[in-house]
Amino acid sequence: MTSPLASLACIVLATHASRGDAPTESSSTPPPLAELPVEPVPGLDPIPGLEPVPGLDSPAQANAQSPPVSSPAGSVAPSSSPAFPSASEVLSGSARMTAAYLHLDDDNPFGMEDDALSTLVIRGIANAPVRPWLAMELNYFVELGRVPGFGGGDGTFTTAATAQSAYRSPLLTWSGWSQGTVRGAIGVDRFVLRMERGDARLSVGRFPITLTTSTLITPNDFFAPFGATAVNRIYKPGVDGARFEYALRPFLTLDVMGVLGNDEQGDPTWTDSALLASLNLVAGGYEIRVVGGKVSRMWIAGASIQGSAGPVHLHAEGHVSARDQDSNGRLDAKPWGGKLAAGPSLSWPWKNLSVGVEYAYLSDGGATPADYLEVQADRAPDALPYLGRHYLSSFVGADLIPVLNLSAIGLFNVEDASGLSGVSLKYNAADEVDILLGAFAPWGAPSSTPDPLTPSFVQVGSEFGDAPLTVYVETRAFF
């Protein structure tokens, strides 16, 4: 059965081909660095290397979200016969190959053995103007891979096919092969129509939505958020909805978002849908956002701020929440909670060196490791993948030579003294070809079976104590 999305894509591209436009030289887009989910702050250099460390104003960022509406978009009179670009300017793509080895302690109480992961993801992308006021973006993917039997690759090596989100309809992903730990899929990661008139812009379809300013732990990233150890952040998973942006005045924008949610069976439901509104203000060199509304099974009100004070870049974000399991206006017995993340970062021209630290507080986390299983079972859809309450994190990045970047991160659970560190080398092997080599090393108290008579009873030692030691290599090519 032919997908309606594919049919529409073919009609639009066929329309372009029938115009018979003379081909023009395609502009080469450099390989994206890690993706910062907010607009860049001028003067802050990009942090190279490991993907959880943010890049600033890279092509990946432009691919992840559209710039805010802050000036009239329709000041130029539309032409009656627009000049469509050639196919080489409309079509692009990428290929990503990842292999990882995951090592577990031999005496772990789960009986798990070392395992491996391998993934191949090929993307085809089309960005095309349909009318002077209307543009379309398509992002299809084909994926084939093997995942570890214990799921150790989820979060760190998330792909379009494995992204878990209540806001992504399963109808746009087709599983072509699933046998044991090997699986293959084809699907739509983005399919969005963007319409601009004057000071207004409307986006409808599947596209990414990011409201965060933080680097590793991102409380205000409500839709398919990245984990702190996510290796590849070039393409943030798209969600299904509509977004309306309107410039009320220069540097002040109204932003309204509605995102369709799905239950565990994949059926659309109001319970897991989201409706948010925000005001975005740029003043005094700082970007300020106030946001409120409904997300999956929860009502929220929050804010974020980021900007620079001399060489120091400051950012903070957070929200208070009220749990409403049925989304009917009747709050749960213990509804109130909140999340917060904040920290500074600094950068220097020498070697493009950048360092930063962050603190995060998550009210719904466990006070002790004994609470972690309950926290995990009670976690709302698209919640951040952390089990504790208090976290410290840090990152550093530098160019060793122009084509070789080094970066590292650290994530520390203050409650149970466990953590995770990661290091990555990124080599620009050729024009639009990158090779990454990295590793993640955990520490902390491991789980145990304190009673030999009940070996099935496992006592959790810490959040990261049972995480695997991971070594990975990844190649990326953009065309």
N, C-alpha and C positions, 0 to 999 in steps of 0.2 A: 504494500500500500504506500502510495507516495505521500510524503509528509507535506502539509500545507506550507511549512516554512521553506522547504526545499523548492517547492513550486514557485513561491514568490521570489526567492533568490534568483531562480533561472529566468523569470520574466524580466526582472530588473536588469540583470547582466546582459540578457539578449537585447534589451532596449538600447543599452550603451553600445553594443557591438553594431547595431543597425545604424547608428549615427555616422559611422565611417570617419571618425575623427582621426587626424594625423597623429601618429604616435609621438610622444615626447619623451625625453630622457628621464628615466625614473631616478628620483633622489634616493640616495643610499641612507638607510637608517642604521645608526650604530647599534650594536647589541645592548639591550637595556641592562641597567644595573638593578639592584634591589629596589623594590617599589615602596615609596613613602605614600601612605594613604591620604595625604592632605596636600594642599598647595604649598610649593616651596617658599621658604623664607629667604629673601635676597641676601647674598653674602655668605651663606653657609655652604661650604664645599661638600660634594658628595662623599659618602663613606663607601669605599669599595669593598668588594669581596663577598663575605658570607651574607646570604640573602636576608636573614633577619635584621641585618644592619641596614638602615635606610639609605637609598640613593635619593638625590634631589633633582627634580625636573628632568627625569630621564624619559625616553620614549615610552617606557613601560608605565610611567605614571600617567602620561597622557592617554594611554590605552586603558588604564584602569578607571579613570573618571574624567568627566568633562570639566573644564574650568568654570568657576562660578560666573553667573550672569551679573556683570557690574557696569555694562555700558550698552547703549543701543546696538542690537545685532542687525537691525534692518535698515541702517542709514543709507546703504547703497541701493539704488533702484534696481529691481530684478530685471535681468535681460529676458527678452521674449524668446531667444534661442541660445540657452546657455551652452558653453563649450565643455562637454564632458571630457574627463581625462581618459587617457589610453588605458588598456587593460593592465599594463605593467605598473601603472600608478594606482590602480584600484585593488589589484590582487597582491597578496603577500602571504607569508607563512613561516613556520618554524618547525624544527625537529629537535626533540630532546630525548636523550638516552641516559638512563641512570642505572647504576649497579651498586649494591651495598651489601656488606657483610655485617651481621649482627651477632654479637657474642654474649652469652649469658653465663652466669656462674654455674659450675658443674653441679653444685649441691643446692640449687634453687628448689624450693618446696613445690613448685608447679610441675616439675618433671619435664620442663622445656629444654630443648637442645638448641645449639647454634643454628642459625638459619640465614637465608639470603633473600635479596630483593632485586628484581630487574624490571625496568619499565621502558617502553618506547611510546612516545606520544608525538604524533604528527598533526599539525594544525594548518588549516587553510583559512585565510582571513580576507575579507572584502570590505573596503571602505569606499562608498560610492555616493556622490550627490545625485539624488533623484530629481529634485527641483532646486531652484535657488534657495528655498526656505526649508528644504527637506533633505536629510542625509540618512543613509542606512549603513549599519555595520553588521557583518556576519562573521562568526568565529566557530567553525566546525572542528571537531577533533576525532582522530582515530587512535585508539590506545590498545596496546597489548602488553601484558606484564604478569609477573609472578610476585605474589606478596607473601610475607612470612606467615607461617601457620598460627602464630600467636598475635598477629596484627601489629607487630612492632613498627611497621612502616607508616601507619596512619599518623597524620599530623605532621611528621617530619617530611615525608615524601608524598604529600597529598597531591593528587592530580584532578583534572576536570571530572574524570569518571568516578573517583573515589571520594570527592568532596561531599561531606554529609551536611545537609542543610534542609530545614523545614520549608525553605523558601525557593527550592528548586524542584519543579515538577519532574517526576520520573518519566513522564511521557516523552521528554526530549532527549532521553538517553536510551539506546538500544543495546542490550547485551548480546553480543554475537558469539561469545565463547566463554563458558564458565565451567571448569572442571578442576575440582580440588583447589589448589592455590593459584592456578593459572586462569586468567580471565582476559577477555577482550571486549571492547565496547566502541561504539560510534555515537556521537551526539552533538548537541548544540550547546556551546558554552556562552555564546552571546548572539542575540538577534534583536537589534534595537533600531527603531525609527526615531530620529531626533528632528523636531520641528522648531524653528526659530522665527519669531516675529517681533520686531521692535525690541523691547526690554525683556521679553519672555522666551522661555525655552521649555518644551515638553518632550520627555523621553518615555517611550512605551516599548515594552518587550522584555527581553532578558538582558540584563546589564549589571555590572558591579556597582554597589553602593558602599561607600566608606565614609565614616564620620569621625575617625580617630585621629589623634595627633601623636600618640605614643609610639614607641618602637617595638617593644617585645610583648608586654602585657597591655592589651588594648580594651579597656572597659566599655568604650563607646562604639566599638565595632560590633554591631548587632546582627549583621547579615553575613553568614559564612566566614567567620573570622579566621585569620591565620594564627597558628600557634607560634610560640617563641622560637621553636627549632625548625620552622618551615624552611626548607632548602631553596625552593623556587617560588618567588613572589612576583614573577613577571606578569602573570595573568591571574588576577583575583577572580574567583568564580562569580559568574553572574547569577542574579536572582530575578524572579519574575514579578514585574510590577510596572508602575508608572511614577514619574518624577516631574514636578512642575517647579521651575525656578523663575523668579520675577525680581528684577532690580527695582526696588522701591525708590531708591535714590543712589547716587554714586557711593560705593563702598557699603551699601546696605542691601541685602538680598533676602527675600522670602523663599523658603524651600519646603515643599510639601511632597511626601513620599508615601505611596501605598504599595505594599508588597503582599502578594498572594501566598498564603501558607498552606501546607498539606499535612494531613495526619500521618500516622505510621503506615497506613495502607496506601498512601499516595493520593488520597482524595482531598480536594480543596476544602478548607474549613476556616471559618472566622476565628476559631480558637487560636490557631497558629499563624494567623495573618498579622500584618503590621500596618499601622497608620501613624506617621510621624510628621511633625512640622518643626521647622527651625528658622531662626533669624541669624544671619551671618553678617558680622560687622568687621571692617578693617579700620582701625584707629590707632594712632600713635605708634605705628610699626607693629601692631599686634593683630592677629586674627582671632576673633571671638565668635563662638557659636553657642547659642542657647537652643536646646532641643527638648521636645516633650511629646508624649502620645503613648501608643500601644505597640508592643512587640509581642512575640509569641508567649501567651499565658502570663503577661506581665504588663504593668503600666509604669512608665519611667518619666523622670524629669532630670535633665542634666545640662552640662555645659563643658566647653573646652576652650583653651587659650594657648596660643603659641606666638613666639616672637623673639627678637634678639635684643639683648642689652650689651652693646659693644661686641666683644668676641664670643659672648656666652649666649647660646640659644636655650630658651626656656619653654617648657610645654607642660600642660596639665590637662587632665580630663577626668570626668567622673559623672555619676548619676545616682539618684536615689530611686528605689523601685518598690512596687507593691505587687505581690503575687496574686494572680487571679487565674486559677487553674482552668476554669471554664470560660474565661473572658466574657462573663455576663454581668460584670459590675459588682459582684459579691466577692470580697477579698478573702483570701485563705485565713486560717486561724492565726498563723504567724507570718503576716505578709511583708513586713517592712525589711528593707535591706539596702545595700549600696556598694558601689565600687569606686575606686579612685586610683589614679596613676599619675605620677609627676616626676620631673627630674630635669637637670641641665645637661647640656653637651657643649663641647668646645671644639674648634677646628683651627688648624694652622696651615699656611701655604706649603710649608716644608713637607714633602712626601704626601701631601693631601691628608695629613694626620688628623684624625678625629677621635674623640673619646666622649663617653657619656655614661651617666648612671641614672637609674630610675628606682622609685619605690612604688609598690602597688599594695592596695588593701582590698580584699574581696570578702564581704560580710558573710556570704553563704558558704565559705570554706570551712573545713574542719579544724577544731582547736587541737586535736590530737590525731595521730594516725589511726586510732580506733574508729574515728568518725568518717574516714575517707570512703569506705564502701557505701555508706548511707548518702554521702554527698554525691557520689557518682550516680547512684540510682535515682536521686531526686533532681538531677541536673535538667534544666530547661533546654529545649531545642536551641541550637546555635549558641550555647553558652561557652565561655572560655574553658579550655581543657585543663583547669588547675583545681587542685583539691584542698589546698591550704588557705590561710587568710593573709599572711604577711609575706611579701617577697621583696628581695633586692635583686636588681639586675644591672649589668654593665656591658658595654661594647667598646671596641676599639678597631680602627681600620687605618690602613696606610698603603701607599704605592711603594713597593720595594724597588721596582723599576717601572717605566711607563706601561709595560704590558703584563706586569705581574702584581696582583693586589693580595694583601694579607689582611684578614680580619678575624676577630674572635668575639665570642659572647660568653657571659656567665649568668646563670639563673640560680638563685638561692632561696630555698624555703626556710624562713626564719623560725617557724614553729618547730620543725623536726630536724633542722640542721642538715638537710639533704640538698643536693643541687645537681646542676648539669652544666658542663662547659663545652664549648664548641670552637673549632678553629677551621679556617678554610683558606686555600690558595686558589686564586682565579687567574688563569693565563689566557690572554687574548692570542690564540694560535694563528688566526688569520682574520681578514676582514669579515666581520659578522660571524665569527666562530670562536666560542669560548670553551675552555676545559676547566673543570673545577675538581679539586681534590680536598676532601675534608673529613673530619671525625668529630664525634660527640662522646664525651666520657662522663658517666654519672658517678655520684658518691652519696653515701648515706646508709643507714641501717637497713639490711635486707629483711624480707619477710621470713617467718619461721613457723615451725609446727611445735609449739611448746609442749603439747601432750602427745607422747608416742602412741597412746591407745586410740587417739582420734587423729590419724594423719591427714584426714580431709579438712580439718580445721586449721586454717592458715591465719596467723597474726601478722598484720601489715606492720612493717618496721618504719617505713618512711615513704614519701611520695616518689622520690627518684632512686631509691636504693635498689629497686628491681629493674630499672631501665637497662636496656642492652648497651654495651659498648659498640659503637657504630663507626664503620669506616666506609666511605662512599666515593665514587667518582661519577662525574656527570659531564656530558658534552652537549652543547647547544649550538644550533646553526639557524640563522635567520636568512630568509630569502624573499 
